[in-house]
Amino acid sequence: MAEPGEKTEGKGFKVADRRRFSETGETRETEPGAEEPRASSEAPPHETAGERRSAPDEPLPEINFSTFVLSLSTQALMHLGEIANPLTGKAETDVPVAKQMIDIIGMLQEKSRGNLDAREQQLVEDVLYDLRMRYVEAVKKK
């Protein structure tokens, strides 16, 4: 701790509130000299090159029930060894994890019964049938 009258060096750190909204809910203006947001092509420190989207300007697909079910089914197919792991580029098999993904889709089917339109219900039924058949084949190979 510096004595009164002593000059301290500025080797500490600066805390800056970078939240987009103020405590009252109003949009904040960026302060002059404030750090600019990172470019979209630059990955956050916790993200690896394999996790980055291929085209930063490409919009993400709309998230709805069907895209959610299809994303879960893609993960199950990856764990069944049907699709290559995007991080390693190799088809890897992890049958217990694939079963868990299939069970999650089954649980969603049960919990959403009566709340889906005809196309969503048909999609879930088709996806579950296909994944369950592929799971049986993967267990036979084991």
C-alpha positions as MATLAB code, in Angstrom:
seq = 'MAEPGEKTEGKGFKVADRRRFSETGETRETEPGAEEPRASSEAPPHETAGERRSAPDEPLPEINFSTFVLSLSTQALMHLGEIANPLTGKAETDVPVAKQMIDIIGMLQEKSRGNLDAREQQLVEDVLYDLRMRYVEAVKKK';
ca = [
       0.000    0.000    0.000;
       1.385    3.414   -0.901;
       1.998    6.007    1.789;
       0.119    9.316    1.465;
       2.067   11.579   -0.858;
       3.848    8.676   -2.580;
       3.300    8.225   -6.302;
       1.931    4.802   -7.275;
       2.568    3.158  -10.607;
      -0.405    2.328  -12.840;
       0.271   -1.408  -13.091;
      -3.138   -2.473  -11.832;
      -6.170   -3.224  -13.892;
      -9.155   -1.198  -14.975;
     -12.713   -2.357  -14.417;
     -15.113   -1.143  -17.080;
     -18.840   -1.831  -17.196;
     -19.388   -3.180  -20.720;
     -23.019   -4.202  -20.304;
     -25.233   -3.066  -23.133;
     -27.997   -1.704  -20.890;
     -27.853    0.567  -17.835;
     -29.479   -0.240  -14.488;
     -32.608    1.607  -15.687;
     -32.807   -0.519  -18.848;
     -31.712    2.200  -21.248;
     -29.197    1.455  -24.009;
     -25.715    2.670  -23.098;
     -23.597    4.736  -25.442;
     -20.064    3.429  -25.969;
     -17.512    5.591  -24.241;
     -14.722    7.212  -26.258;
     -11.622    5.060  -26.036;
     -13.662    2.049  -24.946;
     -12.543   -1.266  -26.354;
     -14.363   -2.023  -29.590;
     -16.199   -5.331  -29.819;
     -14.196   -8.201  -31.258;
     -14.562   -8.842  -34.981;
     -16.913  -11.733  -35.729;
     -14.166  -13.678  -37.500;
     -12.062  -13.633  -34.353;
     -12.883  -16.522  -32.012;
     -13.509  -15.866  -28.321;
     -10.717  -17.202  -26.086;
     -12.780  -20.250  -25.073;
     -13.627  -21.198  -28.668;
     -11.328  -23.327  -30.802;
     -10.929  -23.105  -34.553;
     -13.024  -26.245  -35.016;
     -15.951  -24.701  -33.143;
     -16.108  -21.540  -35.271;
     -18.818  -21.232  -37.886;
     -17.482  -21.594  -41.398;
     -18.952  -18.324  -42.697;
     -19.276  -15.574  -40.099;
     -21.736  -13.603  -42.259;
     -23.973  -16.627  -42.782;
     -27.063  -16.374  -40.558;
     -27.858  -19.232  -38.225;
     -30.953  -21.266  -39.069;
     -34.179  -20.409  -37.274;
     -34.510  -22.345  -34.036;
     -37.806  -24.170  -33.784;
     -38.875  -27.586  -32.590;
     -37.972  -29.296  -35.874;
     -34.436  -27.870  -36.061;
     -33.917  -28.765  -32.403;
     -34.953  -32.393  -33.001;
     -32.763  -32.557  -36.108;
     -29.760  -31.221  -34.184;
     -30.244  -33.895  -31.513;
     -30.581  -36.541  -34.215;
     -27.372  -35.342  -35.871;
     -25.565  -35.720  -32.555;
     -26.962  -39.230  -32.161;
     -25.822  -40.137  -35.690;
     -22.357  -38.799  -34.887;
     -22.175  -40.976  -31.756;
     -23.371  -43.972  -33.760;
     -20.422  -43.450  -36.115;
     -22.655  -42.536  -39.064;
     -21.300  -38.971  -39.285;
     -17.698  -37.865  -38.758;
     -16.904  -35.848  -35.643;
     -16.412  -32.265  -36.881;
     -13.510  -31.696  -34.479;
     -11.493  -34.772  -35.401;
     -12.818  -35.487  -38.887;
     -13.163  -39.184  -37.938;
     -16.245  -41.331  -37.474;
     -16.215  -42.339  -33.810;
     -18.664  -44.647  -32.079;
     -19.996  -44.076  -28.562;
     -23.117  -46.234  -28.386;
     -24.154  -45.360  -24.782;
     -24.098  -41.630  -25.588;
     -26.048  -42.284  -28.796;
     -28.662  -44.166  -26.754;
     -28.913  -41.218  -24.395;
     -29.508  -38.818  -27.318;
     -32.202  -41.138  -28.708;
     -33.823  -41.332  -25.261;
     -33.826  -37.515  -25.044;
     -35.704  -37.304  -28.353;
     -38.124  -39.960  -27.053;
     -38.658  -37.937  -23.894;
     -39.360  -34.822  -25.985;
     -41.911  -36.826  -27.962;
     -43.690  -37.854  -24.760;
     -43.589  -34.404  -23.146;
     -44.784  -32.626  -26.287;
     -47.592  -35.089  -27.102;
     -50.667  -33.134  -28.214;
     -48.701  -29.890  -28.643;
     -47.091  -30.545  -32.029;
     -48.502  -30.004  -35.477;
     -48.778  -33.005  -37.813;
     -45.442  -32.354  -39.573;
     -43.520  -31.993  -36.296;
     -45.091  -35.161  -34.900;
     -44.251  -37.084  -38.090;
     -40.669  -35.773  -38.004;
     -40.162  -36.967  -34.422;
     -41.639  -40.388  -35.212;
     -39.492  -40.794  -38.335;
     -36.311  -39.630  -36.613;
     -36.877  -41.942  -33.643;
     -37.627  -44.942  -35.847;
     -34.508  -44.358  -37.959;
     -32.233  -43.764  -34.960;
     -33.564  -46.766  -33.068;
     -32.971  -49.051  -36.069;
     -29.429  -47.701  -36.455;
     -28.860  -48.153  -32.713;
     -29.901  -51.822  -32.929;
     -27.450  -52.327  -35.816;
     -24.654  -50.604  -33.856;
     -25.285  -52.853  -30.829;
     -25.198  -55.954  -33.062;
     -21.813  -54.889  -34.472;
     -20.370  -54.481  -31.004;
];
